[in-house]
């Protein structure tokens, strides 16, 4: 029977599954920890905007971060709170946002040709996809940032990933202050963009400006990560694995420094 290990917040994020392991031709029946994944519906002022597959933890941070990184709200002041409802088939996060933000969201939704849930939410067609963002202004402290500081922060991420330590199946996003070499806040999720949204939500809730530090992620650098970082005016994104071509293009257009393959004492700058 599958059992659940409860997250400190009270929601399951790790399950154990009966498995058969083969080593050197010998079979062993055991249990293996696996990351939980569940449908999470993001509901704004009573209207479902997106359904994401996510880890069922840090859900208010997730909804707040999604609202910020997708431009649904402009600041913490536009956020009225969230209620989490658990159902048999998934979770709903009911959020209330400022009326002017909701009007804008409804206008965006009228242009949707289908359900949202990717890094291209809210576009009517491929012809309306705009790659070039508004370039962010790099803060002055970036001039003195050394690659070694970023690599130290990446190496420190392991100690902040308890669910991944059990399962090997979760991404993590960490925020590092400008003068630091270790993350102050780390959020985990089965989806890399979800982990980033959870981190953005945590920073927003705590009143921390993302531009006062940089973000490290234990994943590849995809377009949606670069887009969300530019949207939130994060000056630097560092990932442990490879970037995509569109992530590089968007980072260059948005004046986002992009480091990838950040492992050990090595990193590669792409933008």
PAVEXDO-192353 format. One line per 4 residues: number of its first residue (from 0); their letters; for each residue x, y, z of N, C-alpha, C. Coordinates in nm, 2 decimals. Example, Ala and Ser with C-alpha at 12.3 -4.5 7.8 and 13.67 -1.06 7.14 Angstrom:
0	as	1.32:-0.57:0.78:1.23:-0.45:0.78:1.32:-0.33:0.78  1.28:-0.22:0.71:1.37:-0.11:0.71:1.29:0.00:0.79 $
END
This chain:
0	xxxx	0.08:-0.12:0.00:0.00:0.00:0.00:0.09:0.12:0.00  0.05:0.23:-0.07:0.12:0.35:-0.08:0.10:0.43:0.05  0.20:0.48:0.11:0.19:0.56:0.23:0.24:0.70:0.20  0.20:0.80:0.28:0.24:0.94:0.26:0.32:0.99:0.37 $
4	xxxx	0.43:1.06:0.34:0.50:1.14:0.44:0.45:1.28:0.44  0.41:1.33:0.55:0.34:1.46:0.55:0.45:1.57:0.56  0.42:1.68:0.48:0.49:1.80:0.48:0.47:1.87:0.61  0.56:1.95:0.66:0.54:2.03:0.78:0.41:2.12:0.77 $
8	xxxx	0.38:2.16:0.65:0.26:2.25:0.64:0.13:2.17:0.64  0.14:2.03:0.64:0.02:1.95:0.65:-0.02:1.88:0.53  0.05:1.91:0.41:0.01:1.85:0.29:0.11:1.75:0.25  0.08:1.64:0.18:0.17:1.54:0.14:0.25:1.59:0.02 $
12	xxxx	0.38:1.57:0.02:0.47:1.60:-0.09:0.55:1.48:-0.13  0.56:1.38:-0.05:0.64:1.26:-0.08:0.55:1.14:-0.04  0.55:1.04:-0.14:0.48:0.91:-0.12:0.59:0.80:-0.12  0.56:0.69:-0.07:0.64:0.57:-0.09:0.57:0.47:-0.17 $
16	xxxx	0.64:0.41:-0.26:0.58:0.31:-0.35:0.65:0.18:-0.34  0.57:0.07:-0.34:0.63:-0.07:-0.35:0.71:-0.08:-0.48  0.83:-0.13:-0.47:0.91:-0.14:-0.59:0.99:-0.27:-0.59  1.04:-0.31:-0.71:1.14:-0.42:-0.71:1.27:-0.36:-0.77 $
20	xxxx	1.37:-0.38:-0.70:1.50:-0.33:-0.74:1.59:-0.44:-0.79  1.66:-0.42:-0.90:1.75:-0.52:-0.95:1.89:-0.47:-0.95  1.98:-0.55:-0.89:2.12:-0.52:-0.88:2.20:-0.65:-0.91  2.29:-0.64:-1.01:2.37:-0.76:-1.04:2.29:-0.88:-1.06 $
24	xxxx	2.17:-0.87:-1.12:2.09:-0.98:-1.15:2.00:-1.03:-1.04  2.02:-0.97:-0.92:1.94:-1.01:-0.80:1.83:-0.91:-0.78  1.71:-0.96:-0.74:1.59:-0.88:-0.72:1.57:-0.86:-0.57  1.53:-0.74:-0.54:1.50:-0.70:-0.40:1.36:-0.62:-0.40 $
28	xxxx	1.27:-0.67:-0.32:1.14:-0.60:-0.30:1.16:-0.50:-0.19  1.13:-0.37:-0.22:1.15:-0.27:-0.12:1.05:-0.15:-0.14  1.06:-0.04:-0.07:0.98:0.07:-0.10:1.07:0.19:-0.14  1.02:0.27:-0.23:1.10:0.38:-0.28:1.02:0.51:-0.26 $
32	xxxx	1.08:0.62:-0.22:1.02:0.75:-0.21:1.00:0.81:-0.34  0.88:0.87:-0.37:0.85:0.94:-0.49:0.79:1.07:-0.46  0.81:1.17:-0.55:0.75:1.30:-0.53:0.61:1.30:-0.57  0.53:1.36:-0.49:0.38:1.37:-0.52:0.36:1.48:-0.62 $
36	xxxx	0.27:1.46:-0.71:0.23:1.55:-0.81:0.08:1.55:-0.82  0.02:1.67:-0.82:-0.13:1.68:-0.82:-0.17:1.80:-0.91  -0.29:1.79:-0.97:-0.35:1.91:-1.04:-0.38:2.02:-0.94  -0.33:2.14:-0.97:-0.36:2.26:-0.89:-0.42:2.36:-0.97 $
40	xxxx	-0.55:2.40:-0.94:-0.62:2.50:-1.02:-0.60:2.63:-0.95  -0.56:2.73:-1.03:-0.54:2.87:-0.98:-0.67:2.95:-1.02  -0.74:2.99:-0.92:-0.87:3.05:-0.94:-0.86:3.20:-0.89  -0.89:3.29:-0.98:-0.88:3.43:-0.94:-1.02:3.49:-0.95 $
44	xxxx	-1.06:3.54:-0.83:-1.19:3.61:-0.82:-1.31:3.52:-0.88  -1.29:3.39:-0.85:-1.40:3.30:-0.89:-1.39:3.23:-1.02  -1.28:3.27:-1.10:-1.27:3.22:-1.24:-1.14:3.14:-1.24  -1.14:3.02:-1.29:-1.02:2.94:-1.30:-0.94:2.99:-1.42 $
48	xxxx	-0.81:3.02:-1.39:-0.73:3.07:-1.50:-0.63:2.97:-1.55  -0.59:2.88:-1.47:-0.49:2.78:-1.51:-0.50:2.66:-1.42  -0.46:2.54:-1.47:-0.45:2.42:-1.39:-0.31:2.37:-1.42  -0.23:2.36:-1.31:-0.09:2.32:-1.32:-0.07:2.19:-1.25 $
52	xxxx	0.03:2.11:-1.29:0.07:1.99:-1.22:0.18:2.04:-1.13  0.16:2.02:-1.00:0.26:2.08:-0.90:0.27:1.99:-0.78  0.37:2.02:-0.70:0.38:1.96:-0.57:0.29:2.03:-0.47  0.21:1.95:-0.39:0.11:2.02:-0.31:0.16:2.07:-0.18 $
56	xxxx	0.25:2.17:-0.19:0.30:2.24:-0.08:0.33:2.39:-0.11  0.34:2.47:-0.01:0.37:2.62:-0.03:0.27:2.68:-0.14  0.15:2.64:-0.13:0.05:2.67:-0.23:0.01:2.82:-0.24  0.00:2.89:-0.12:-0.03:3.03:-0.13:0.09:3.11:-0.19 $
60	xxxx	0.21:3.07:-0.16:0.33:3.13:-0.23:0.32:3.10:-0.38  0.28:2.98:-0.42:0.27:2.95:-0.56:0.17:3.04:-0.63  0.05:3.05:-0.57:-0.05:3.14:-0.64:0.00:3.28:-0.65  0.06:3.33:-0.54:0.10:3.47:-0.54:0.21:3.49:-0.64 $
64	xxxx	0.31:3.40:-0.64:0.42:3.41:-0.73:0.38:3.40:-0.88  0.28:3.31:-0.91:0.23:3.30:-1.04:0.16:3.43:-1.08  0.08:3.49:-0.99:0.01:3.61:-1.02:0.11:3.72:-1.05  0.22:3.73:-0.98:0.32:3.83:-1.00:0.40:3.81:-1.13 $
68	xxxx	0.45:3.68:-1.15:0.54:3.65:-1.27:0.46:3.65:-1.40  0.33:3.63:-1.39:0.25:3.64:-1.52:0.19:3.78:-1.54  0.22:3.87:-1.45:0.16:4.01:-1.47:0.02:4.02:-1.44  -0.04:3.93:-1.37:-0.18:3.93:-1.33:-0.20:4.04:-1.23 $
72	xxxx	-0.11:4.05:-1.13:-0.11:4.16:-1.04:0.02:4.24:-1.05  0.03:4.36:-1.00:0.15:4.44:-1.01:0.23:4.45:-0.89  0.17:4.42:-0.77:0.24:4.43:-0.65:0.16:4.35:-0.54  0.22:4.34:-0.42:0.16:4.27:-0.31:0.03:4.34:-0.27 $
76	xxxx	0.02:4.47:-0.30:-0.10:4.55:-0.26:-0.22:4.50:-0.34  -0.20:4.44:-0.45:-0.31:4.39:-0.54:-0.36:4.26:-0.49  -0.30:4.20:-0.39:-0.33:4.06:-0.35:-0.42:4.07:-0.22  -0.53:4.00:-0.23:-0.63:4.00:-0.11:-0.63:3.88:-0.03 $
80	xxxx	-0.54:3.78:-0.07:-0.53:3.65:0.01:-0.58:3.53:-0.07  -0.56:3.42:-0.01:-0.59:3.29:-0.08:-0.64:3.19:0.01  -0.73:3.10:-0.04:-0.79:2.99:0.04:-0.76:2.86:-0.04  -0.71:2.76:0.02:-0.67:2.63:-0.04:-0.78:2.53:-0.01 $
84	xxxx	-0.84:2.47:-0.12:-0.94:2.37:-0.10:-0.89:2.24:-0.17  -0.89:2.13:-0.08:-0.84:2.00:-0.13:-0.96:1.92:-0.17  -0.96:1.86:-0.29:-1.06:1.78:-0.34:-1.01:1.64:-0.38  -1.09:1.55:-0.41:-1.05:1.41:-0.44:-0.95:1.41:-0.56 $
88	xxxx	-0.97:1.49:-0.66:-0.89:1.49:-0.78:-0.79:1.60:-0.79  -0.78:1.68:-0.69:-0.68:1.78:-0.69:-0.70:1.89:-0.59  -0.64:2.01:-0.62:-0.65:2.12:-0.52:-0.69:2.25:-0.60  -0.77:2.33:-0.54:-0.80:2.46:-0.59:-0.75:2.57:-0.50 $
92	xxxx	-0.68:2.67:-0.55:-0.64:2.78:-0.48:-0.72:2.90:-0.52  -0.81:2.94:-0.43:-0.90:3.05:-0.46:-0.84:3.18:-0.41  -0.81:3.27:-0.50:-0.74:3.39:-0.46:-0.83:3.51:-0.50  -0.82:3.62:-0.42:-0.89:3.74:-0.45:-0.78:3.85:-0.49 $
96	xxxx	-0.80:3.92:-0.60:-0.71:4.02:-0.64:-0.79:4.15:-0.66  -0.72:4.26:-0.67:-0.78:4.39:-0.69:-0.86:4.40:-0.81  -0.97:4.48:-0.81:-1.07:4.48:-0.92:-1.01:4.52:-1.05  -0.91:4.62:-1.05:-0.86:4.66:-1.18:-0.77:4.55:-1.24 $
100	xxxx	-0.71:4.47:-1.15:-0.63:4.36:-1.20:-0.72:4.25:-1.26  -0.83:4.23:-1.20:-0.92:4.13:-1.24:-0.98:4.17:-1.38  -1.01:4.30:-1.39:-1.06:4.35:-1.52:-0.96:4.32:-1.63  -0.84:4.35:-1.60:-0.73:4.33:-1.70:-0.72:4.18:-1.73 $
104	xxxx	-0.73:4.09:-1.63:-0.72:3.95:-1.65:-0.83:3.90:-1.74  -0.95:3.95:-1.72:-1.06:3.91:-1.80:-1.04:3.95:-1.95  -0.98:4.07:-1.97:-0.95:4.11:-2.10:-0.85:4.02:-2.17  -0.75:3.97:-2.09:-0.65:3.88:-2.15:-0.72:3.75:-2.18 $
108	xxxx	-0.81:3.70:-2.09:-0.87:3.57:-2.11:-0.96:3.57:-2.24  -1.01:3.68:-2.28:-1.09:3.68:-2.40:-1.01:3.65:-2.52  -0.88:3.67:-2.51:-0.79:3.64:-2.63:-0.74:3.50:-2.63  -0.77:3.42:-2.52:-0.72:3.29:-2.52:-0.79:3.19:-2.61 $
112	xxxx	-0.71:3.12:-2.69:-0.77:3.02:-2.78:-0.79:2.88:-2.71  -0.73:2.86:-2.59:-0.74:2.74:-2.52:-0.70:2.75:-2.38  -0.69:2.64:-2.30:-0.65:2.65:-2.16:-0.51:2.70:-2.14  -0.48:2.76:-2.03:-0.35:2.81:-2.00:-0.28:2.71:-1.91 $
116	xxxx	-0.15:2.73:-1.90:-0.07:2.64:-1.81:0.07:2.62:-1.86  0.12:2.70:-1.95:0.25:2.69:-2.00:0.32:2.83:-1.99  0.44:2.84:-2.05:0.51:2.96:-2.04:0.46:3.07:-2.14  0.36:3.03:-2.22:0.30:3.12:-2.32:0.16:3.15:-2.29 $
120	xxxx	0.12:3.17:-2.16:-0.02:3.19:-2.12:-0.06:3.33:-2.18  -0.18:3.33:-2.23:-0.25:3.45:-2.26:-0.22:3.51:-2.40  -0.17:3.43:-2.49:-0.15:3.48:-2.63:-0.26:3.42:-2.72  -0.29:3.50:-2.82:-0.40:3.46:-2.91:-0.35:3.36:-3.01 $
124	xxxx	-0.23:3.39:-3.06:-0.18:3.30:-3.17:-0.03:3.32:-3.17  0.04:3.24:-3.25:0.19:3.25:-3.26:0.23:3.38:-3.32  0.14:3.44:-3.39:0.18:3.58:-3.45:0.18:3.68:-3.34  0.11:3.66:-3.23:0.12:3.76:-3.12:0.22:3.73:-3.02 $
128	xxxx	0.30:3.63:-3.04:0.41:3.59:-2.95:0.52:3.69:-2.96  0.55:3.77:-2.86:0.65:3.87:-2.86:0.77:3.82:-2.77  0.88:3.80:-2.84:1.00:3.75:-2.77:1.07:3.86:-2.69  1.08:3.98:-2.75:1.16:4.09:-2.69:1.09:4.15:-2.57 $
132	xxxx	1.14:4.14:-2.45:1.09:4.20:-2.34:1.14:4.35:-2.32  1.09:4.41:-2.22:1.15:4.54:-2.18:1.28:4.51:-2.10  1.39:4.56:-2.15:1.52:4.53:-2.08:1.52:4.58:-1.93  1.57:4.49:-1.84:1.58:4.53:-1.71:1.71:4.61:-1.69 $
136	xxxx	1.71:4.69:-1.58:1.83:4.77:-1.55:1.91:4.69:-1.45  2.03:4.66:-1.48:2.12:4.59:-1.39:2.16:4.67:-1.27  2.14:4.62:-1.15:2.18:4.70:-1.03:2.33:4.71:-1.02  2.38:4.81:-0.95:2.52:4.84:-0.95:2.60:4.73:-0.88 $
140	xxxx	2.54:4.66:-0.79:2.61:4.55:-0.72:2.66:4.44:-0.81  2.59:4.43:-0.93:2.63:4.32:-1.02:2.77:4.33:-1.07  2.82:4.45:-1.07:2.95:4.48:-1.13:3.06:4.41:-1.05  3.03:4.38:-0.92:3.13:4.32:-0.83:3.10:4.17:-0.80 $
144	xxxx	3.00:4.12:-0.86:2.96:3.98:-0.84:3.06:3.89:-0.91  3.11:3.79:-0.84:3.21:3.69:-0.89:3.14:3.56:-0.92  3.18:3.49:-1.02:3.12:3.36:-1.05:3.14:3.26:-0.94  3.24:3.28:-0.86:3.26:3.19:-0.74:3.15:3.20:-0.64 $
148	xxxx	3.10:3.32:-0.63:2.98:3.35:-0.54:2.86:3.27:-0.58  2.84:3.27:-0.71:2.72:3.20:-0.77:2.74:3.05:-0.75  2.86:3.00:-0.78:2.89:2.86:-0.77:2.88:2.81:-0.63  2.92:2.89:-0.53:2.91:2.86:-0.39:2.76:2.84:-0.35 $
152	xxxx	2.68:2.93:-0.41:2.53:2.93:-0.38:2.47:2.81:-0.44  2.51:2.77:-0.56:2.46:2.65:-0.62:2.49:2.52:-0.54  2.62:2.52:-0.49:2.66:2.40:-0.41:2.58:2.39:-0.28  2.54:2.51:-0.23:2.47:2.51:-0.10:2.33:2.47:-0.11 $
156	xxxx	2.28:2.46:-0.24:2.13:2.43:-0.26:2.10:2.29:-0.20  2.19:2.20:-0.21:2.16:2.06:-0.17:2.10:2.05:-0.03  2.16:2.13:0.06:2.12:2.12:0.20:1.98:2.18:0.22  1.92:2.24:0.12:1.79:2.30:0.14:1.68:2.23:0.05 $
160	xxxx	1.71:2.11:0.02:1.62:2.03:-0.06:1.58:1.90:0.00  1.50:1.90:0.11:1.47:1.78:0.18:1.39:1.68:0.10  1.29:1.73:0.03:1.20:1.64:-0.05:1.28:1.58:-0.17  1.37:1.66:-0.23:1.45:1.60:-0.34:1.55:1.50:-0.28 $
164	xxxx	1.60:1.52:-0.16:1.69:1.42:-0.10:1.63:1.29:-0.08  1.50:1.29:-0.06:1.42:1.16:-0.05:1.39:1.10:-0.18  1.36:1.18:-0.28:1.30:1.13:-0.40:1.39:1.14:-0.53  1.47:1.24:-0.53:1.55:1.27:-0.65:1.46:1.33:-0.76 $
168	xxxx	1.34:1.37:-0.73:1.25:1.41:-0.83:1.19:1.55:-0.83  1.26:1.64:-0.76:1.20:1.78:-0.75:1.31:1.88:-0.79  1.26:1.99:-0.85:1.35:2.10:-0.88:1.35:2.19:-0.76  1.44:2.28:-0.76:1.45:2.38:-0.65:1.49:2.52:-0.71 $
172	xxxx	1.43:2.62:-0.65:1.47:2.76:-0.69:1.51:2.83:-0.56  1.63:2.90:-0.56:1.68:2.96:-0.44:1.71:3.11:-0.47  1.69:3.20:-0.37:1.72:3.34:-0.39:1.84:3.37:-0.30  1.94:3.43:-0.35:2.06:3.46:-0.28:2.08:3.61:-0.28 $
176	xxxx	2.10:3.67:-0.16:2.12:3.82:-0.15:2.25:3.86:-0.22  2.25:3.98:-0.26:2.37:4.03:-0.34:2.50:4.01:-0.27  2.51:4.02:-0.14:2.63:4.00:-0.07:2.65:3.86:-0.01  2.57:3.77:-0.05:2.57:3.63:0.00:2.63:3.53:-0.09 $
180	xxxx	2.66:3.41:-0.04:2.70:3.30:-0.12:2.63:3.17:-0.09  2.51:3.19:-0.03:2.42:3.08:0.00:2.27:3.13:-0.01  2.18:3.05:-0.05:2.04:3.09:-0.06:1.98:3.12:0.08  1.90:3.22:0.08:1.82:3.25:0.21:1.68:3.18:0.20 $
184	xxxx	1.63:3.17:0.08:1.50:3.11:0.06:1.51:3.01:-0.05  1.46:2.88:-0.03:1.46:2.78:-0.13:1.32:2.71:-0.13  1.26:2.70:-0.25:1.14:2.63:-0.27:1.15:2.52:-0.37  1.08:2.40:-0.34:1.09:2.28:-0.42:0.96:2.26:-0.49 $
188	xxxx	0.97:2.20:-0.61:0.84:2.15:-0.68:0.88:2.06:-0.79  0.79:1.97:-0.83:0.82:1.88:-0.94:0.83:1.96:-1.08  0.78:2.08:-1.08:0.79:2.17:-1.20:0.89:2.28:-1.18  0.98:2.30:-1.27:1.08:2.41:-1.24:1.02:2.54:-1.24 $
192	xxxx	0.92:2.57:-1.33:0.86:2.70:-1.33:0.77:2.72:-1.20  0.72:2.61:-1.15:0.64:2.61:-1.03:0.73:2.65:-0.91  0.85:2.59:-0.91:0.94:2.62:-0.80:0.98:2.77:-0.80  1.00:2.82:-0.92:1.03:2.96:-0.93:0.92:3.05:-0.89 $
196	xxxx	0.80:3.01:-0.93:0.68:3.09:-0.89:0.66:3.09:-0.74  0.69:2.97:-0.67:0.68:2.96:-0.53:0.78:3.05:-0.46  0.90:3.06:-0.52:1.01:3.15:-0.47:0.97:3.29:-0.48  0.92:3.33:-0.60:0.87:3.47:-0.62:0.76:3.50:-0.52 $
200	xxxx	0.67:3.41:-0.50:0.56:3.44:-0.41:0.61:3.46:-0.27  0.71:3.37:-0.23:0.77:3.39:-0.09:0.84:3.52:-0.08  0.92:3.56:-0.17:0.98:3.69:-0.17:0.88:3.81:-0.16  0.78:3.80:-0.24:0.68:3.90:-0.25:0.61:3.91:-0.11 $
204	xxxx	0.57:3.80:-0.06:0.50:3.80:0.07:0.59:3.85:0.18  0.72:3.83:0.18:0.81:3.88:0.28:0.86:4.02:0.25  0.82:4.08:0.14:0.86:4.22:0.11:1.00:4.23:0.06  1.06:4.12:0.01:1.20:4.12:-0.04:1.20:4.15:-0.19 $
208	xxxx	1.28:4.24:-0.24:1.28:4.28:-0.38:1.37:4.18:-0.45  1.32:4.11:-0.55:1.41:4.01:-0.62:1.54:4.07:-0.68  1.53:4.20:-0.72:1.64:4.27:-0.78:1.76:4.29:-0.68  1.74:4.26:-0.55:1.84:4.28:-0.45:1.92:4.15:-0.43 $
212	xxxx	1.91:4.06:-0.52:1.99:3.93:-0.52:1.97:3.86:-0.65  2.01:3.73:-0.65:2.00:3.66:-0.78:1.94:3.52:-0.75  1.90:3.45:-0.85:1.83:3.32:-0.84:1.92:3.21:-0.89  1.92:3.10:-0.82:1.99:2.98:-0.86:1.88:2.87:-0.87 $
216	xxxx	1.89:2.78:-0.97:1.79:2.67:-0.99:1.86:2.54:-1.03  1.81:2.44:-0.97:1.86:2.30:-1.00:1.79:2.24:-1.12  1.79:2.31:-1.23:1.72:2.26:-1.35:1.79:2.32:-1.47  1.73:2.29:-1.59:1.78:2.36:-1.71:1.72:2.50:-1.71 $
220	xxxx	1.78:2.58:-1.80:1.72:2.72:-1.81:1.63:2.72:-1.93  1.50:2.73:-1.91:1.40:2.73:-2.01:1.35:2.87:-2.04  1.28:2.89:-2.15:1.23:3.02:-2.18:1.14:3.08:-2.07  1.05:2.99:-2.01:0.96:3.05:-1.91:1.04:3.10:-1.79 $
224	xxxx	1.15:3.03:-1.75:1.23:3.08:-1.64:1.29:3.21:-1.67  1.35:3.23:-1.79:1.41:3.36:-1.82:1.30:3.47:-1.83  1.18:3.43:-1.88:1.08:3.53:-1.89:1.03:3.58:-1.76  1.01:3.49:-1.67:0.96:3.52:-1.53:1.07:3.60:-1.46 $
228	xxxx	1.20:3.57:-1.48:1.30:3.65:-1.41:1.31:3.79:-1.46  1.30:3.81:-1.59:1.29:3.94:-1.65:1.17:4.02:-1.60  1.06:3.95:-1.60:0.93:4.02:-1.55:0.95:4.07:-1.41  1.02:3.99:-1.32:1.04:4.03:-1.18:1.17:4.11:-1.16 $
232	xxxx	1.24:4.14:-1.26:1.36:4.23:-1.25:1.47:4.16:-1.17  1.48:4.03:-1.19:1.59:3.95:-1.13:1.71:3.97:-1.22  1.83:4.02:-1.17:1.94:4.05:-1.26:2.01:3.93:-1.31  2.01:3.82:-1.24:2.09:3.70:-1.28:2.01:3.57:-1.25 $
236	xxxx	2.01:3.48:-1.34:1.96:3.35:-1.33:2.07:3.25:-1.35  2.10:3.16:-1.26:2.20:3.06:-1.27:2.13:2.92:-1.26  2.16:2.83:-1.35:2.10:2.70:-1.35:2.21:2.59:-1.36  2.18:2.47:-1.31:2.28:2.37:-1.30:2.29:2.30:-1.44 $
240	xxxx	2.19:2.31:-1.52:2.19:2.24:-1.65:2.18:2.33:-1.77  2.16:2.28:-1.88:2.17:2.36:-2.01:2.06:2.46:-2.03  2.08:2.57:-2.10:1.98:2.66:-2.14:1.92:2.62:-2.28  1.80:2.67:-2.31:1.75:2.65:-2.44:1.78:2.77:-2.52 $
244	xxxx	1.77:2.76:-2.65:1.80:2.87:-2.74:1.71:2.99:-2.71  1.59:2.97:-2.69:1.49:3.08:-2.67:1.52:3.15:-2.53  1.56:3.07:-2.43:1.60:3.12:-2.30:1.71:3.22:-2.32  1.81:3.18:-2.40:1.93:3.27:-2.42:1.88:3.39:-2.49 $
248	xxxx	1.80:3.38:-2.60:1.75:3.49:-2.67:1.68:3.59:-2.58  1.59:3.54:-2.50:1.51:3.62:-2.41:1.60:3.69:-2.31  1.69:3.62:-2.25:1.78:3.67:-2.15:1.86:3.79:-2.21  1.91:3.77:-2.33:1.99:3.88:-2.40:1.90:4.00:-2.42 $
252	xxxx	1.78:3.98:-2.47:1.69:4.09:-2.50:1.64:4.16:-2.37  1.63:4.09:-2.26:1.59:4.14:-2.14:1.70:4.19:-2.05  1.83:4.18:-2.09:1.94:4.22:-2.01:1.95:4.14:-1.88  1.92:4.01:-1.89:1.93:3.92:-1.78:2.06:3.84:-1.80 $
256	xxxx	2.15:3.84:-1.70:2.26:3.76:-1.70:2.22:3.61:-1.68  2.27:3.53:-1.77:2.23:3.39:-1.76:2.35:3.30:-1.76  2.37:3.23:-1.65:2.48:3.13:-1.63:2.42:2.99:-1.62  2.48:2.90:-1.69:2.43:2.76:-1.70:2.55:2.67:-1.68 $
260	xxxx	2.52:2.54:-1.66:2.62:2.44:-1.63:2.70:2.48:-1.51  2.63:2.53:-1.41:2.69:2.57:-1.29:2.71:2.45:-1.19  2.83:2.39:-1.21:2.86:2.27:-1.13:3.00:2.27:-1.09  3.02:2.24:-0.96:3.16:2.24:-0.90:3.22:2.38:-0.91 $
264	xxxx	3.33:2.39:-0.98:3.40:2.52:-0.99:3.38:2.58:-1.14  3.28:2.53:-1.21:3.27:2.57:-1.35:3.13:2.63:-1.38  3.12:2.73:-1.46:3.00:2.79:-1.51:3.02:2.84:-1.65  2.91:2.85:-1.73:2.92:2.90:-1.86:2.82:3.02:-1.87 $
268	xxx	2.87:3.13:-1.91:2.78:3.25:-1.93:2.73:3.25:-2.07  2.59:3.26:-2.09:2.53:3.26:-2.22:2.47:3.40:-2.25  2.45:3.48:-2.15:2.40:3.62:-2.17:2.44:3.71:-2.06 $
END
